[in-house]
Amino acid sequence: MIDQSSGKISRRMALQSFALAGCVGLTGGRVNAAETDFQNYLMGLRKPDGGFGWSDQPGSHLVATHAVVGCCVALQIKLTNIEMLAEFVRRKHSAARKPPEQKYRDFDLQQIETLQWLGQDVSPLNATVAAWKAPVPYAKQYEKHAYPVLRRQVATLLCRDRLDLPWDDLNEPMRLYMNQRRRPNGSFNNTPNTDGSDGHVVATWWGLQAALLFGQADEMREQLIAWLQACQQTDGGFTWQPNPSMSARSTATYTRAALRSLELLDAKPLDQRAATVFLQSLKNPDNGFAERPGWISNPLSTYHAVDALACLELTAEVDRPPSQLTDTPSPTLADPLPQNLKVFSAQIESHGTGSPRDAVLLAQRLGIHLWGAKNAKPEWMTAAQRIADQDGVAVQFVVADENYGTWIQVPGEGCYSHMSDIMAENTNAAEGALSRGEVLTWEEYRTKRLQPLEIAGGRLIWQFGENENVVRLLLDDSLDRRGFAAISTFHFGNPDFTDTEPFLHLYRGQIPFVALQDAHGQQPWWFADMTTGFRTLFLAEEPSWEGWLKALENNWTIAVRRDARTDHQLLMHSASPSVSNYVMQRLDQWNWWLDGTNSRPMCSVVAISPEETFETGYPAKGISIRVRCAWTNTGKGLLVKPLSKLLNLTVNGQVVETREIRSKSKNGMWDDVYSVYEMPEVAFSKHQVEARVQVLSTGEEIVESIRF
């Protein structure tokens, strides 16, 4: 079994190094003001559910809880309500609300370690961990070669080790897997070493822990020590590999991985003082630590800073030279915000297929100002905008496409899809569009797709990725050279990407957070659960494309969600408390869940002419009246449960007989249900149509009417 002091924090060393870094004091065993302030920061992250979480979120998270408990154990900070805390850790796996595509066994490792730090019995987890096999391939629709994510495979071994379980059945496959991931210089990375790529410092830290179990930690020791030492930058911190081709920035995560790896090899960085200066530069006035200097404090970076400092042996107080504290400027966060800004609403990758009339109705009732139509035909966009303009609905339809089946190759990491989600004002952004199956390097992608997109006034949105190392490389490079202009959080298939990819919290205040509809199914009406449930708010003087771009530049976007997936609790992601407070003070400008004009419509009534070929049920001649009632829906746009029913339909004051038409999907669920009244011969005059529907939950009757 691994001596966990090599993978955990030495209390004595942590206290000593933390004190020398000026973060806590050691005054004869008494707690001084600096130490109290740091303790207050940690305890300020405690949540009512018993655990610890991110400062801007109402609930706890396993990763944040592991980080805070790790700091407290290392620095001998007393924790209270241990049983409640332990119960949260046992109960709340980070992927509980939406199992990720890739098995996040590093979450399980954090669960085990946290419970052990709290002195809890972890034997109930034995059966689960003993059943794991390794390695687990990444889903091929997301990584072209199905390369497993290295850290999660190593976590399989470490969980067995922490629980003192045998791992003979993993010996051969895992030993082979790890040997294939080790580079000639001793470092590790995600792809097989045959591709000639170099290692990654975080993958190397995980790889070394596996190598220690296999008795191989000392292999290529001198080469690896030199490689790790070469990752140290002039600011004293460490980046992800020596002389990296992109995003050569020091971070708390990389520095901790490098220092832990060196410690495991019984080695030190070339400049310990500079490393301490860098780690000290991450400390903020709130007494927490950030991932990079000047960024917002968070529990994960704080834990990494504490853990990294424990690896350093210093004998004198370290000053904090201001000249060392340079970093990439963050997006402007005006504080206080200009008071002439209003709150507007955008839906990114909402429907670009199906009924344009239903899309306009939803935009009107839900207060959507920018409707980002996903992979829409130009003719659909034109039809939808024409209807909106004719009906006086203040919505602008813009492009929000996802380039399906395209791939970005990152050396050492693999070849990933779901990396090309664009947003633009019009179809001019089509220049440089990728073809299905196309594989590009990140540099090729920047030239072929990103450059024309930005020239056309468009922006690139980060959707998701379950290999943290590759995601962070691309996001960091985007901060250096522009690239991804926003990060998705709330999503149709995942209540919140920051739950399953918690490292995204590190970018708060640096890259704007948005909600990504990622519409599925054919009809916008049958995706209304999602369209109603979450959106992106933005602050601007006017709800224009220019206002949207300015909001992105200034980090004035707020991802918001309130639906059954959140137990009807309002959740938000914003860049700062000032942005959140500004939005909440103007709730009447964007709230959609109270009674009033921004309520979800219980039925759609449309009059369709032969020319409206995007509309289901368009007639050969004359006019067809189509009525769709509201249902709850699946994330794929299939019908689950009716919310309302049609009582009668009147045309020009006369009740008419309708036909109900239903269609099923391949899995047997309904994919469309509507009633139709056909008027093949219709006089050229004004006509009034009224649909009387009943809300099934309350019995209330509602009348929806149109004129044509």
Protein Blocks (a to p, Z undefined) as FASTA:
>chain_A
ZZfklmmccfklmmmmmmmnopacceehiacfklmmmmmmmmmmpcfkopacdfkbcbdc
fklmmmmmmmmmmnopacehklmmmmmmmmmcfklmoccfbdcfklmmmmmmmmmmnopa
fklmmmmmmmpccdddddfklmmnlpacfklmmmmmmmmmmnopafklmmmmmmmmmmmm
pcfkopacfbdfklopacdfklmmmmmmmmmmnopmmgoklmmmmmmmmmpcfkopacfb
ehifbhpacdfklmmmmmmmmmmnopacfblmlmmmmmmmmpcfkopacfbehiacdfkl
mmmmmmmmmmpccfbdcdddfklmgcdddddddddddfkbccddddehiafehjfklmmm
mmmmnopabdcdehiafklmmmmmmmmmmnopacddddddddehiacddehkaccehklc
cddfblmlmgopacehiacdfklmmmmmmmmmmmnopacddfbdcbfklmmmmmmmmmmn
opafbdcfbdfklmblklmmmmlmmmgokaccdddfkpgdjblklmmmmmmmpccddddf
bdcfklmmmmmmnopaccddddfknoopacdddfbfklmmmmmmmmmmmpckbgcjkbcc
fbdcddddfklmmbghiafbhjdddddddddddfkopafbdcbdcfbdceehiacddddd
ddddfkopafbdcdddddfbacddddddddddddfknopacdddddZZ
